[in-house]
C-alpha cells in the first residue's frame, strides 16, 4: 500500500486528497480515500 497526496480536481481549482493505492494478491491495484482504510482484526 502507498499513500500519496493527489490533486483530484478536473477544474482550475485544486482539490487535494490523501489516496491509498492498494494492491491485492491478484495483482490488481485500486485506490480509495485513506479514511476508508481500516485494520483487519483477527
Protein Blocks (a to p, Z undefined) as FASTA:
>chain_A
ZZddddfbfbfbdcdddddddddfkopacdddfklpccddZZ
